[in-house]
Amino acid sequence: MTFMVAHLRRLALEIGRRATRQGRLATPDDVFFLTLDELPRVLIDRGVDWRGVTRDRRVERSRHQSHTVPDLLHDDRADEDLSVDLDSGGDLAGFGVSPGVVTGTVQVLRSADDLRHLRGDIVVFPTIEPTLTPIFPLIRGLVTEMGGLLSHAAILAREYGLPAVVNVRDATRRLHDGDRVRLDGTTGHLRVLERSADVPLLGTAVVSAVGASGLSSDPALPTGSSRPDDVVRAPR
C-alpha cells in the first residue's frame, strides 16, 4: 500500500510539473488541490481556469484549518467530557502510551512544514502521521492532542523508547516554545516546571529539513539542554 501511494504521488507530481510548464498551474504542488477526475483533464482541458480552481481551494483549506472542532461528536452535539483536561494543579494530563520520564524544553509544531526549524527536546503536535516518523530519533519526548494506545504516535514512541503522552486537550495552545516541562509517559502527566519568556530556545539543536526522506541536525550547535540525567526510560 505504501509503495502504491508513493507511486501515485510521483505520478501526480509529474502531471503537476507538466501543467506548470504549460502555464495551467502556478506550482507543481497545486496538483494536490485537484480531484482524481481532474488530474488527466488539467493537461488537455483548456477551457478551465486551473490556476483559479487551485487558488480558491487553497484559500478554502486555510479557512478550514482555522476552525476549532471537537474531538468527539454524538448525534448532533459535541461531547468534550471524555477528553482529559488540566488537573487541579494546573498541569496537563493525558494518556501515557510509552513509559519513561523526561525533562526538557518544548517546541510546539502544528504541521510538517514546521520541521524546517525543529528544536527542543519535547515536541508537541496535534497528531502524528506516518510522514513525521523521521523526527523520532531526534527528540526525547512526545505530546499529542489526539491518539490512543494503538495510535501511530504511541507505537513509534514505544519502538524508539521515547516517553509519550497523547490525548492532551489543547496541548498546542496551552504549551509554548521554550517551556520547560517534566513528561511522565507512564502516568500520563506533564508538569510545567518553567514558563517560557517568549525568547528563542538556547542550547538546543536546530534541525533542518533535508528532503522527504529524513532530517538532519546541525552538529555545530550546542546541545546543553540534553542532559543524560533528564531522561529515565522504563525497562523494555
Wavefront OBJ file of the C-alpha trace (Angstrom):
o trace
v 0.000 0.000 0.000
v 2.808 2.426 0.915
v 4.628 1.776 -2.372
v 1.417 2.281 -4.326
v 0.749 5.632 -2.642
v 4.349 6.717 -3.308
v 3.990 5.772 -6.986
v 0.715 7.688 -7.296
v 2.330 10.706 -5.661
v 5.207 10.659 -8.168
v 2.704 10.363 -10.995
v 0.646 13.291 -9.689
v 3.757 15.448 -9.287
v 4.809 14.733 -12.861
v 1.374 15.853 -14.042
v 1.798 18.955 -11.879
v 5.210 19.731 -13.389
v 3.899 19.401 -16.932
v 0.850 21.526 -16.149
v 3.123 24.166 -14.597
v 5.337 24.246 -17.707
v 2.200 24.769 -19.794
v 1.149 27.627 -17.527
v -2.003 25.914 -16.265
v -0.835 25.610 -12.646
v 1.191 28.071 -10.590
v 3.318 25.351 -8.958
v 3.543 21.566 -9.311
v 2.166 21.147 -5.769
v -1.115 22.708 -6.907
v -1.908 19.340 -8.464
v -2.859 18.091 -4.986
v -5.780 20.504 -4.988
v -7.350 18.715 -7.939
v -9.703 15.755 -7.746
v -8.805 12.376 -9.198
v -11.058 13.022 -12.188
v -9.403 16.382 -12.814
v -5.830 15.056 -12.913
v -5.822 13.970 -16.579
v -8.014 16.911 -17.624
v -5.578 19.549 -16.383
v -3.237 18.689 -19.269
v -5.852 18.719 -22.032
v -8.819 20.871 -20.988
v -8.031 24.455 -21.959
v -11.495 25.715 -21.087
v -10.915 25.642 -17.302
v -9.012 28.222 -15.257
v -6.976 25.652 -13.331
v -4.934 28.322 -11.576
v -8.113 29.879 -10.256
v -9.520 26.498 -9.204
v -6.456 25.548 -7.177
v -6.086 29.054 -5.736
v -9.670 29.013 -4.442
v -9.187 25.571 -2.936
v -6.017 26.666 -1.139
v -7.954 29.555 0.373
v -10.744 27.181 1.377
v -8.275 24.811 3.064
v -6.708 27.687 5.010
v -10.150 28.752 6.160
v -10.974 25.224 7.322
v -7.652 24.929 9.166
v -8.535 27.974 11.269
v -11.650 26.253 12.666
v -11.563 24.501 16.016
v -13.535 21.270 16.023
v -14.440 18.939 18.909
v -12.695 15.608 19.308
v -15.958 13.742 19.838
v -19.389 14.003 18.226
v -22.557 12.303 19.410
v -25.511 12.721 17.047
v -25.752 16.488 16.530
v -23.820 17.691 19.563
v -20.189 17.890 20.589
v -19.039 15.919 23.613
v -15.851 17.088 25.315
v -16.467 15.324 28.620
v -14.338 12.287 27.732
v -11.265 14.326 26.842
v -8.592 14.613 29.510
v -8.227 18.189 30.759
v -5.888 20.085 33.050
v -5.717 18.659 36.537
v -6.397 20.743 39.640
v -2.749 21.791 39.950
v -2.626 23.375 36.515
v -0.548 20.623 34.931
v -1.559 18.884 31.725
v -2.828 15.333 31.764
v -3.449 12.762 29.046
v -2.924 9.081 28.344
v 0.554 7.714 28.924
v 1.309 5.410 25.996
v 5.085 4.968 26.191
v 6.723 4.681 29.627
v 9.568 6.800 30.896
v 10.212 10.254 32.318
v 11.941 13.126 30.534
v 12.599 16.753 31.466
v 13.303 19.267 28.735
v 12.195 22.226 26.648
v 9.090 22.217 24.492
v 8.570 23.039 20.862
v 5.043 23.265 19.510
v 4.670 22.052 15.921
v 1.406 22.170 14.027
v 2.346 20.669 10.653
v 5.187 19.028 8.767
v 6.116 22.475 7.405
v 7.374 23.416 10.893
v 10.054 20.700 10.747
v 12.421 23.069 8.946
v 13.166 24.578 12.342
v 12.789 21.623 14.681
v 14.365 22.387 18.047
v 13.646 21.487 21.619
v 13.609 18.202 23.481
v 9.884 17.501 23.722
v 7.713 18.130 20.674
v 4.002 18.871 20.837
v 1.818 18.029 17.828
v -1.931 17.963 17.191
v -1.423 14.398 15.931
v 1.335 12.278 14.405
v 1.139 10.931 10.867
v 3.486 8.455 9.137
v 5.401 11.197 7.284
v 6.667 12.514 10.648
v 8.482 9.279 11.521
v 11.989 10.732 10.792
v 11.779 13.095 13.784
v 11.682 10.292 16.365
v 15.462 9.658 16.549
v 15.973 13.408 17.071
v 13.632 14.092 20.000
v 13.421 12.976 23.630
v 9.702 13.076 24.345
v 6.345 13.481 22.604
v 2.964 15.055 23.382
v -0.056 14.963 21.068
v -3.594 16.281 21.321
v -5.091 13.159 19.778
v -4.263 9.486 19.924
v -4.601 6.285 21.903
v -2.638 3.206 22.898
v -2.513 1.920 19.307
v -2.161 5.275 17.549
v 0.766 5.893 15.224
v 2.437 8.193 17.763
v 2.157 5.627 20.544
v 3.543 2.728 18.524
v 6.509 4.722 17.216
v 7.294 6.182 20.640
v 7.459 2.693 22.155
v 9.643 1.446 19.301
v 12.108 4.315 19.831
v 11.920 4.197 23.632
v 10.558 7.752 23.915
v 8.276 8.808 26.778
v 4.969 9.909 25.246
v 1.594 11.250 26.341
v -1.352 11.506 23.943
v -4.905 12.862 24.071
v -3.831 16.057 25.866
v -6.569 18.565 25.152
v -5.394 21.869 23.602
v -1.726 20.999 24.193
v -0.593 23.114 21.226
v -2.353 26.130 22.735
v -1.513 25.619 26.398
v 2.165 24.867 25.869
v 4.594 27.301 24.267
v 8.012 27.105 22.666
v 10.680 27.176 25.349
v 8.516 25.965 28.255
v 10.459 23.581 30.470
v 8.382 20.556 31.402
v 8.577 17.138 33.018
v 6.807 14.492 30.959
v 5.831 11.161 32.505
v 4.861 8.659 29.828
v 3.792 6.119 32.442
v 1.234 8.162 34.371
v 0.258 10.468 31.502
v 1.085 13.653 33.428
v 3.020 16.622 32.130
v 4.193 19.200 34.667
v 5.219 22.694 33.594
v 8.379 23.498 35.542
v 9.111 26.868 33.978
v 7.214 29.008 31.521
v 8.984 30.469 28.516
v 9.602 34.202 28.476
v 8.968 34.175 24.715
v 12.682 34.156 23.936
v 14.408 31.902 21.387
v 15.392 28.485 22.678
v 19.071 28.325 23.617
v 21.287 25.307 23.990
v 19.217 23.062 21.742
v 19.990 21.646 18.369
v 18.286 23.141 15.356
v 17.121 20.622 12.796
v 16.502 21.478 9.162
v 14.564 19.565 6.580
v 16.780 17.806 4.066
v 14.070 16.334 1.909
v 11.193 13.920 2.118
v 13.446 11.031 3.161
v 14.557 12.425 6.524
v 16.011 15.137 8.717
v 19.461 16.017 9.963
v 20.724 18.039 12.909
v 23.355 20.756 12.899
v 26.323 19.388 14.889
v 27.861 22.850 15.193
v 25.200 23.975 17.651
v 25.435 23.154 21.370
v 23.006 20.741 22.948
v 23.411 21.739 26.559
v 19.766 21.065 27.398
v 20.073 17.376 26.628
v 21.440 16.196 29.951
v 21.668 12.422 30.447
v 20.000 12.623 33.860
v 16.941 14.289 32.325
v 15.738 11.031 30.797
v 14.570 7.994 32.724
v 13.259 5.277 30.456
v 11.333 2.291 31.661
v 12.974 -1.102 31.043
v 11.848 -2.714 27.819
l 1 2 3 4 5 6 7 8 9 10 11 12 13 14 15 16 17 18 19 20 21 22 23 24 25 26 27 28 29 30 31 32 33 34 35 36 37 38 39 40 41 42 43 44 45 46 47 48 49 50 51 52 53 54 55 56 57 58 59 60 61 62 63 64 65 66 67 68 69 70 71 72 73 74 75 76 77 78 79 80 81 82 83 84 85 86 87 88 89 90 91 92 93 94 95 96 97 98 99 100 101 102 103 104 105 106 107 108 109 110 111 112 113 114 115 116 117 118 119 120 121 122 123 124 125 126 127 128 129 130 131 132 133 134 135 136 137 138 139 140 141 142 143 144 145 146 147 148 149 150 151 152 153 154 155 156 157 158 159 160 161 162 163 164 165 166 167 168 169 170 171 172 173 174 175 176 177 178 179 180 181 182 183 184 185 186 187 188 189 190 191 192 193 194 195 196 197 198 199 200 201 202 203 204 205 206 207 208 209 210 211 212 213 214 215 216 217 218 219 220 221 222 223 224 225 226 227 228 229 230 231 232 233 234 235 236
